[in-house]
Amino acid sequence: MRILADENFPRPAVKALREAGWDVLSIAEERPGISDDEVAALCAKQQRILLTFDKDFGALVFRLGLSAGSGIVLFRITPEFPEEAAQLALALVESGVDLDGAFCVLTRDRIRIRPLKLDSAG
């Protein structure tokens, strides 16, 4: 799975996803401080699924029509420990939910999914 971990995604969770075999690009490691627009553009260009705690991506994608690549998973939790975000992401994928082209809002007890307007040019 090709992932773009937003700057706010915990580094221990990034490490855990990599150890699980995921291809994870971390904004905190590669391009700290870039804007949400730049994060979304990078996600679209590299066709990655964005993992984020930033609610602003809903506005960027749905109100402004900004393409965000392969998909977005918005975590609506406060992790009890840093690796919890990785555990939830792994469980989400194992559940069989198709994240391509989806805006997914993830809580501990609920998954909500809406289709994204994807940029076919990537």
Chimera marker file (.cmm) of the C-alpha trace (Angstrom):
<marker_set name="trace">
<marker id="1" x="0.000" y="0.000" z="0.000" r="1" g="1" b="0" radius="0.5"/>
<marker id="2" x="1.329" y="3.449" z="-0.989" r="1" g="1" b="0" radius="0.5"/>
<marker id="3" x="0.782" y="5.902" z="1.858" r="1" g="1" b="0" radius="0.5"/>
<marker id="4" x="1.497" y="9.576" z="2.440" r="1" g="1" b="0" radius="0.5"/>
<marker id="5" x="1.646" y="10.248" z="6.175" r="1" g="1" b="0" radius="0.5"/>
<marker id="6" x="0.730" y="13.847" z="6.936" r="1" g="1" b="0" radius="0.5"/>
<marker id="7" x="3.053" y="15.830" z="9.180" r="1" g="1" b="0" radius="0.5"/>
<marker id="8" x="0.738" y="15.250" z="12.153" r="1" g="1" b="0" radius="0.5"/>
<marker id="9" x="0.757" y="11.457" z="11.751" r="1" g="1" b="0" radius="0.5"/>
<marker id="10" x="2.814" y="9.953" z="14.618" r="1" g="1" b="0" radius="0.5"/>
<marker id="11" x="6.321" y="8.840" z="13.662" r="1" g="1" b="0" radius="0.5"/>
<marker id="12" x="6.045" y="5.582" z="15.669" r="1" g="1" b="0" radius="0.5"/>
<marker id="13" x="2.935" y="4.794" z="13.612" r="1" g="1" b="0" radius="0.5"/>
<marker id="14" x="4.865" y="5.505" z="10.385" r="1" g="1" b="0" radius="0.5"/>
<marker id="15" x="7.563" y="3.095" z="11.562" r="1" g="1" b="0" radius="0.5"/>
<marker id="16" x="4.981" y="0.413" z="12.423" r="1" g="1" b="0" radius="0.5"/>
<marker id="17" x="3.352" y="0.689" z="8.979" r="1" g="1" b="0" radius="0.5"/>
<marker id="18" x="6.740" y="0.382" z="7.284" r="1" g="1" b="0" radius="0.5"/>
<marker id="19" x="7.506" y="-2.684" z="9.370" r="1" g="1" b="0" radius="0.5"/>
<marker id="20" x="4.192" y="-4.120" z="8.119" r="1" g="1" b="0" radius="0.5"/>
<marker id="21" x="5.486" y="-3.724" z="4.561" r="1" g="1" b="0" radius="0.5"/>
<marker id="22" x="3.725" y="-0.499" z="3.570" r="1" g="1" b="0" radius="0.5"/>
<marker id="23" x="5.382" y="2.074" z="1.289" r="1" g="1" b="0" radius="0.5"/>
<marker id="24" x="5.106" y="5.162" z="3.513" r="1" g="1" b="0" radius="0.5"/>
<marker id="25" x="6.296" y="8.648" z="2.559" r="1" g="1" b="0" radius="0.5"/>
<marker id="26" x="6.308" y="10.887" z="5.629" r="1" g="1" b="0" radius="0.5"/>
<marker id="27" x="5.803" y="14.645" z="5.273" r="1" g="1" b="0" radius="0.5"/>
<marker id="28" x="7.483" y="15.131" z="8.685" r="1" g="1" b="0" radius="0.5"/>
<marker id="29" x="10.615" y="13.424" z="7.360" r="1" g="1" b="0" radius="0.5"/>
<marker id="30" x="10.672" y="14.629" z="3.750" r="1" g="1" b="0" radius="0.5"/>
<marker id="31" x="8.989" y="18.052" z="3.517" r="1" g="1" b="0" radius="0.5"/>
<marker id="32" x="8.050" y="19.426" z="6.947" r="1" g="1" b="0" radius="0.5"/>
<marker id="33" x="6.108" y="22.660" z="6.969" r="1" g="1" b="0" radius="0.5"/>
<marker id="34" x="4.546" y="22.410" z="3.497" r="1" g="1" b="0" radius="0.5"/>
<marker id="35" x="0.963" y="23.614" z="3.080" r="1" g="1" b="0" radius="0.5"/>
<marker id="36" x="-2.090" y="21.355" z="2.962" r="1" g="1" b="0" radius="0.5"/>
<marker id="37" x="-2.470" y="22.251" z="-0.737" r="1" g="1" b="0" radius="0.5"/>
<marker id="38" x="1.085" y="21.002" z="-1.353" r="1" g="1" b="0" radius="0.5"/>
<marker id="39" x="0.401" y="17.821" z="0.632" r="1" g="1" b="0" radius="0.5"/>
<marker id="40" x="-2.721" y="17.140" z="-1.448" r="1" g="1" b="0" radius="0.5"/>
<marker id="41" x="-0.834" y="17.842" z="-4.690" r="1" g="1" b="0" radius="0.5"/>
<marker id="42" x="1.969" y="15.474" z="-3.673" r="1" g="1" b="0" radius="0.5"/>
<marker id="43" x="-0.579" y="12.821" z="-2.761" r="1" g="1" b="0" radius="0.5"/>
<marker id="44" x="-2.259" y="13.184" z="-6.159" r="1" g="1" b="0" radius="0.5"/>
<marker id="45" x="1.023" y="13.207" z="-8.091" r="1" g="1" b="0" radius="0.5"/>
<marker id="46" x="2.337" y="10.070" z="-6.395" r="1" g="1" b="0" radius="0.5"/>
<marker id="47" x="-1.079" y="8.353" z="-6.171" r="1" g="1" b="0" radius="0.5"/>
<marker id="48" x="-0.821" y="7.705" z="-2.440" r="1" g="1" b="0" radius="0.5"/>
<marker id="49" x="-3.476" y="7.408" z="0.236" r="1" g="1" b="0" radius="0.5"/>
<marker id="50" x="-3.150" y="10.244" z="2.730" r="1" g="1" b="0" radius="0.5"/>
<marker id="51" x="-3.273" y="9.427" z="6.442" r="1" g="1" b="0" radius="0.5"/>
<marker id="52" x="-4.025" y="12.553" z="8.468" r="1" g="1" b="0" radius="0.5"/>
<marker id="53" x="-5.526" y="13.987" z="11.627" r="1" g="1" b="0" radius="0.5"/>
<marker id="54" x="-6.149" y="17.342" z="9.850" r="1" g="1" b="0" radius="0.5"/>
<marker id="55" x="-9.860" y="18.051" z="9.322" r="1" g="1" b="0" radius="0.5"/>
<marker id="56" x="-8.978" y="20.767" z="6.781" r="1" g="1" b="0" radius="0.5"/>
<marker id="57" x="-8.595" y="18.124" z="4.072" r="1" g="1" b="0" radius="0.5"/>
<marker id="58" x="-12.360" y="17.648" z="3.978" r="1" g="1" b="0" radius="0.5"/>
<marker id="59" x="-12.783" y="21.306" z="3.034" r="1" g="1" b="0" radius="0.5"/>
<marker id="60" x="-9.964" y="21.173" z="0.492" r="1" g="1" b="0" radius="0.5"/>
<marker id="61" x="-11.339" y="18.119" z="-1.229" r="1" g="1" b="0" radius="0.5"/>
<marker id="62" x="-15.089" y="18.677" z="-1.128" r="1" g="1" b="0" radius="0.5"/>
<marker id="63" x="-15.563" y="22.466" z="-1.051" r="1" g="1" b="0" radius="0.5"/>
<marker id="64" x="-12.670" y="23.455" z="-3.296" r="1" g="1" b="0" radius="0.5"/>
<marker id="65" x="-12.717" y="20.377" z="-5.522" r="1" g="1" b="0" radius="0.5"/>
<marker id="66" x="-9.029" y="19.682" z="-4.920" r="1" g="1" b="0" radius="0.5"/>
<marker id="67" x="-7.929" y="16.231" z="-5.975" r="1" g="1" b="0" radius="0.5"/>
<marker id="68" x="-6.043" y="14.306" z="-3.329" r="1" g="1" b="0" radius="0.5"/>
<marker id="69" x="-4.668" y="11.345" z="-5.215" r="1" g="1" b="0" radius="0.5"/>
<marker id="70" x="-5.737" y="7.869" z="-4.369" r="1" g="1" b="0" radius="0.5"/>
<marker id="71" x="-7.671" y="8.591" z="-1.189" r="1" g="1" b="0" radius="0.5"/>
<marker id="72" x="-7.723" y="10.132" z="2.263" r="1" g="1" b="0" radius="0.5"/>
<marker id="73" x="-8.120" y="8.579" z="5.687" r="1" g="1" b="0" radius="0.5"/>
<marker id="74" x="-8.991" y="11.170" z="8.318" r="1" g="1" b="0" radius="0.5"/>
<marker id="75" x="-8.407" y="9.921" z="11.849" r="1" g="1" b="0" radius="0.5"/>
<marker id="76" x="-10.990" y="11.422" z="14.236" r="1" g="1" b="0" radius="0.5"/>
<marker id="77" x="-9.371" y="10.131" z="17.412" r="1" g="1" b="0" radius="0.5"/>
<marker id="78" x="-6.808" y="11.223" z="19.922" r="1" g="1" b="0" radius="0.5"/>
<marker id="79" x="-4.451" y="8.263" z="20.026" r="1" g="1" b="0" radius="0.5"/>
<marker id="80" x="-3.972" y="6.722" z="23.458" r="1" g="1" b="0" radius="0.5"/>
<marker id="81" x="-0.434" y="5.799" z="22.332" r="1" g="1" b="0" radius="0.5"/>
<marker id="82" x="1.412" y="6.717" z="19.099" r="1" g="1" b="0" radius="0.5"/>
<marker id="83" x="1.204" y="3.282" z="17.465" r="1" g="1" b="0" radius="0.5"/>
<marker id="84" x="-2.590" y="3.204" z="17.837" r="1" g="1" b="0" radius="0.5"/>
<marker id="85" x="-2.942" y="5.115" z="14.550" r="1" g="1" b="0" radius="0.5"/>
<marker id="86" x="-0.995" y="2.355" z="12.776" r="1" g="1" b="0" radius="0.5"/>
<marker id="87" x="-3.119" y="-0.330" z="14.415" r="1" g="1" b="0" radius="0.5"/>
<marker id="88" x="-6.307" y="1.377" z="13.223" r="1" g="1" b="0" radius="0.5"/>
<marker id="89" x="-4.915" y="1.830" z="9.689" r="1" g="1" b="0" radius="0.5"/>
<marker id="90" x="-3.903" y="-1.830" z="9.500" r="1" g="1" b="0" radius="0.5"/>
<marker id="91" x="-7.309" y="-2.931" z="10.797" r="1" g="1" b="0" radius="0.5"/>
<marker id="92" x="-9.029" y="-0.682" z="8.250" r="1" g="1" b="0" radius="0.5"/>
<marker id="93" x="-7.166" y="-2.290" z="5.346" r="1" g="1" b="0" radius="0.5"/>
<marker id="94" x="-7.693" y="-5.792" z="6.749" r="1" g="1" b="0" radius="0.5"/>
<marker id="95" x="-11.452" y="-5.092" z="6.890" r="1" g="1" b="0" radius="0.5"/>
<marker id="96" x="-11.470" y="-5.028" z="3.103" r="1" g="1" b="0" radius="0.5"/>
<marker id="97" x="-12.608" y="-1.414" z="2.720" r="1" g="1" b="0" radius="0.5"/>
<marker id="98" x="-11.528" y="-0.024" z="-0.662" r="1" g="1" b="0" radius="0.5"/>
<marker id="99" x="-9.673" y="3.224" z="0.042" r="1" g="1" b="0" radius="0.5"/>
<marker id="100" x="-8.935" y="4.094" z="-3.594" r="1" g="1" b="0" radius="0.5"/>
<marker id="101" x="-10.964" y="7.133" z="-4.531" r="1" g="1" b="0" radius="0.5"/>
<marker id="102" x="-12.432" y="7.468" z="-1.036" r="1" g="1" b="0" radius="0.5"/>
<marker id="103" x="-12.511" y="10.021" z="1.738" r="1" g="1" b="0" radius="0.5"/>
<marker id="104" x="-12.643" y="7.858" z="4.848" r="1" g="1" b="0" radius="0.5"/>
<marker id="105" x="-13.340" y="9.183" z="8.336" r="1" g="1" b="0" radius="0.5"/>
<marker id="106" x="-12.115" y="6.734" z="10.929" r="1" g="1" b="0" radius="0.5"/>
<marker id="107" x="-13.085" y="6.629" z="14.599" r="1" g="1" b="0" radius="0.5"/>
<marker id="108" x="-12.606" y="3.790" z="17.043" r="1" g="1" b="0" radius="0.5"/>
<marker id="109" x="-16.119" y="2.497" z="16.415" r="1" g="1" b="0" radius="0.5"/>
<marker id="110" x="-17.116" y="3.787" z="12.983" r="1" g="1" b="0" radius="0.5"/>
<marker id="111" x="-15.942" y="4.144" z="9.385" r="1" g="1" b="0" radius="0.5"/>
<marker id="112" x="-17.604" y="6.673" z="7.074" r="1" g="1" b="0" radius="0.5"/>
<marker id="113" x="-16.687" y="6.732" z="3.402" r="1" g="1" b="0" radius="0.5"/>
<marker id="114" x="-17.486" y="9.215" z="0.646" r="1" g="1" b="0" radius="0.5"/>
<marker id="115" x="-16.210" y="9.062" z="-2.928" r="1" g="1" b="0" radius="0.5"/>
<marker id="116" x="-13.605" y="11.639" z="-3.921" r="1" g="1" b="0" radius="0.5"/>
<marker id="117" x="-13.426" y="13.581" z="-7.133" r="1" g="1" b="0" radius="0.5"/>
<marker id="118" x="-10.132" y="12.212" z="-8.413" r="1" g="1" b="0" radius="0.5"/>
<marker id="119" x="-7.931" y="13.910" z="-10.946" r="1" g="1" b="0" radius="0.5"/>
<marker id="120" x="-7.501" y="11.368" z="-13.721" r="1" g="1" b="0" radius="0.5"/>
<marker id="121" x="-4.298" y="13.102" z="-14.841" r="1" g="1" b="0" radius="0.5"/>
<marker id="122" x="-2.747" y="12.296" z="-11.457" r="1" g="1" b="0" radius="0.5"/>
<link id1="1" id2="2" r="1" g="1" b="0" radius="0.2"/>
<link id1="2" id2="3" r="1" g="1" b="0" radius="0.2"/>
<link id1="3" id2="4" r="1" g="1" b="0" radius="0.2"/>
<link id1="4" id2="5" r="1" g="1" b="0" radius="0.2"/>
<link id1="5" id2="6" r="1" g="1" b="0" radius="0.2"/>
<link id1="6" id2="7" r="1" g="1" b="0" radius="0.2"/>
<link id1="7" id2="8" r="1" g="1" b="0" radius="0.2"/>
<link id1="8" id2="9" r="1" g="1" b="0" radius="0.2"/>
<link id1="9" id2="10" r="1" g="1" b="0" radius="0.2"/>
<link id1="10" id2="11" r="1" g="1" b="0" radius="0.2"/>
<link id1="11" id2="12" r="1" g="1" b="0" radius="0.2"/>
<link id1="12" id2="13" r="1" g="1" b="0" radius="0.2"/>
<link id1="13" id2="14" r="1" g="1" b="0" radius="0.2"/>
<link id1="14" id2="15" r="1" g="1" b="0" radius="0.2"/>
<link id1="15" id2="16" r="1" g="1" b="0" radius="0.2"/>
<link id1="16" id2="17" r="1" g="1" b="0" radius="0.2"/>
<link id1="17" id2="18" r="1" g="1" b="0" radius="0.2"/>
<link id1="18" id2="19" r="1" g="1" b="0" radius="0.2"/>
<link id1="19" id2="20" r="1" g="1" b="0" radius="0.2"/>
<link id1="20" id2="21" r="1" g="1" b="0" radius="0.2"/>
<link id1="21" id2="22" r="1" g="1" b="0" radius="0.2"/>
<link id1="22" id2="23" r="1" g="1" b="0" radius="0.2"/>
<link id1="23" id2="24" r="1" g="1" b="0" radius="0.2"/>
<link id1="24" id2="25" r="1" g="1" b="0" radius="0.2"/>
<link id1="25" id2="26" r="1" g="1" b="0" radius="0.2"/>
<link id1="26" id2="27" r="1" g="1" b="0" radius="0.2"/>
<link id1="27" id2="28" r="1" g="1" b="0" radius="0.2"/>
<link id1="28" id2="29" r="1" g="1" b="0" radius="0.2"/>
<link id1="29" id2="30" r="1" g="1" b="0" radius="0.2"/>
<link id1="30" id2="31" r="1" g="1" b="0" radius="0.2"/>
<link id1="31" id2="32" r="1" g="1" b="0" radius="0.2"/>
<link id1="32" id2="33" r="1" g="1" b="0" radius="0.2"/>
<link id1="33" id2="34" r="1" g="1" b="0" radius="0.2"/>
<link id1="34" id2="35" r="1" g="1" b="0" radius="0.2"/>
<link id1="35" id2="36" r="1" g="1" b="0" radius="0.2"/>
<link id1="36" id2="37" r="1" g="1" b="0" radius="0.2"/>
<link id1="37" id2="38" r="1" g="1" b="0" radius="0.2"/>
<link id1="38" id2="39" r="1" g="1" b="0" radius="0.2"/>
<link id1="39" id2="40" r="1" g="1" b="0" radius="0.2"/>
<link id1="40" id2="41" r="1" g="1" b="0" radius="0.2"/>
<link id1="41" id2="42" r="1" g="1" b="0" radius="0.2"/>
<link id1="42" id2="43" r="1" g="1" b="0" radius="0.2"/>
<link id1="43" id2="44" r="1" g="1" b="0" radius="0.2"/>
<link id1="44" id2="45" r="1" g="1" b="0" radius="0.2"/>
<link id1="45" id2="46" r="1" g="1" b="0" radius="0.2"/>
<link id1="46" id2="47" r="1" g="1" b="0" radius="0.2"/>
<link id1="47" id2="48" r="1" g="1" b="0" radius="0.2"/>
<link id1="48" id2="49" r="1" g="1" b="0" radius="0.2"/>
<link id1="49" id2="50" r="1" g="1" b="0" radius="0.2"/>
<link id1="50" id2="51" r="1" g="1" b="0" radius="0.2"/>
<link id1="51" id2="52" r="1" g="1" b="0" radius="0.2"/>
<link id1="52" id2="53" r="1" g="1" b="0" radius="0.2"/>
<link id1="53" id2="54" r="1" g="1" b="0" radius="0.2"/>
<link id1="54" id2="55" r="1" g="1" b="0" radius="0.2"/>
<link id1="55" id2="56" r="1" g="1" b="0" radius="0.2"/>
<link id1="56" id2="57" r="1" g="1" b="0" radius="0.2"/>
<link id1="57" id2="58" r="1" g="1" b="0" radius="0.2"/>
<link id1="58" id2="59" r="1" g="1" b="0" radius="0.2"/>
<link id1="59" id2="60" r="1" g="1" b="0" radius="0.2"/>
<link id1="60" id2="61" r="1" g="1" b="0" radius="0.2"/>
<link id1="61" id2="62" r="1" g="1" b="0" radius="0.2"/>
<link id1="62" id2="63" r="1" g="1" b="0" radius="0.2"/>
<link id1="63" id2="64" r="1" g="1" b="0" radius="0.2"/>
<link id1="64" id2="65" r="1" g="1" b="0" radius="0.2"/>
<link id1="65" id2="66" r="1" g="1" b="0" radius="0.2"/>
<link id1="66" id2="67" r="1" g="1" b="0" radius="0.2"/>
<link id1="67" id2="68" r="1" g="1" b="0" radius="0.2"/>
<link id1="68" id2="69" r="1" g="1" b="0" radius="0.2"/>
<link id1="69" id2="70" r="1" g="1" b="0" radius="0.2"/>
<link id1="70" id2="71" r="1" g="1" b="0" radius="0.2"/>
<link id1="71" id2="72" r="1" g="1" b="0" radius="0.2"/>
<link id1="72" id2="73" r="1" g="1" b="0" radius="0.2"/>
<link id1="73" id2="74" r="1" g="1" b="0" radius="0.2"/>
<link id1="74" id2="75" r="1" g="1" b="0" radius="0.2"/>
<link id1="75" id2="76" r="1" g="1" b="0" radius="0.2"/>
<link id1="76" id2="77" r="1" g="1" b="0" radius="0.2"/>
<link id1="77" id2="78" r="1" g="1" b="0" radius="0.2"/>
<link id1="78" id2="79" r="1" g="1" b="0" radius="0.2"/>
<link id1="79" id2="80" r="1" g="1" b="0" radius="0.2"/>
<link id1="80" id2="81" r="1" g="1" b="0" radius="0.2"/>
<link id1="81" id2="82" r="1" g="1" b="0" radius="0.2"/>
<link id1="82" id2="83" r="1" g="1" b="0" radius="0.2"/>
<link id1="83" id2="84" r="1" g="1" b="0" radius="0.2"/>
<link id1="84" id2="85" r="1" g="1" b="0" radius="0.2"/>
<link id1="85" id2="86" r="1" g="1" b="0" radius="0.2"/>
<link id1="86" id2="87" r="1" g="1" b="0" radius="0.2"/>
<link id1="87" id2="88" r="1" g="1" b="0" radius="0.2"/>
<link id1="88" id2="89" r="1" g="1" b="0" radius="0.2"/>
<link id1="89" id2="90" r="1" g="1" b="0" radius="0.2"/>
<link id1="90" id2="91" r="1" g="1" b="0" radius="0.2"/>
<link id1="91" id2="92" r="1" g="1" b="0" radius="0.2"/>
<link id1="92" id2="93" r="1" g="1" b="0" radius="0.2"/>
<link id1="93" id2="94" r="1" g="1" b="0" radius="0.2"/>
<link id1="94" id2="95" r="1" g="1" b="0" radius="0.2"/>
<link id1="95" id2="96" r="1" g="1" b="0" radius="0.2"/>
<link id1="96" id2="97" r="1" g="1" b="0" radius="0.2"/>
<link id1="97" id2="98" r="1" g="1" b="0" radius="0.2"/>
<link id1="98" id2="99" r="1" g="1" b="0" radius="0.2"/>
<link id1="99" id2="100" r="1" g="1" b="0" radius="0.2"/>
<link id1="100" id2="101" r="1" g="1" b="0" radius="0.2"/>
<link id1="101" id2="102" r="1" g="1" b="0" radius="0.2"/>
<link id1="102" id2="103" r="1" g="1" b="0" radius="0.2"/>
<link id1="103" id2="104" r="1" g="1" b="0" radius="0.2"/>
<link id1="104" id2="105" r="1" g="1" b="0" radius="0.2"/>
<link id1="105" id2="106" r="1" g="1" b="0" radius="0.2"/>
<link id1="106" id2="107" r="1" g="1" b="0" radius="0.2"/>
<link id1="107" id2="108" r="1" g="1" b="0" radius="0.2"/>
<link id1="108" id2="109" r="1" g="1" b="0" radius="0.2"/>
<link id1="109" id2="110" r="1" g="1" b="0" radius="0.2"/>
<link id1="110" id2="111" r="1" g="1" b="0" radius="0.2"/>
<link id1="111" id2="112" r="1" g="1" b="0" radius="0.2"/>
<link id1="112" id2="113" r="1" g="1" b="0" radius="0.2"/>
<link id1="113" id2="114" r="1" g="1" b="0" radius="0.2"/>
<link id1="114" id2="115" r="1" g="1" b="0" radius="0.2"/>
<link id1="115" id2="116" r="1" g="1" b="0" radius="0.2"/>
<link id1="116" id2="117" r="1" g="1" b="0" radius="0.2"/>
<link id1="117" id2="118" r="1" g="1" b="0" radius="0.2"/>
<link id1="118" id2="119" r="1" g="1" b="0" radius="0.2"/>
<link id1="119" id2="120" r="1" g="1" b="0" radius="0.2"/>
<link id1="120" id2="121" r="1" g="1" b="0" radius="0.2"/>
<link id1="121" id2="122" r="1" g="1" b="0" radius="0.2"/>
</marker_set>
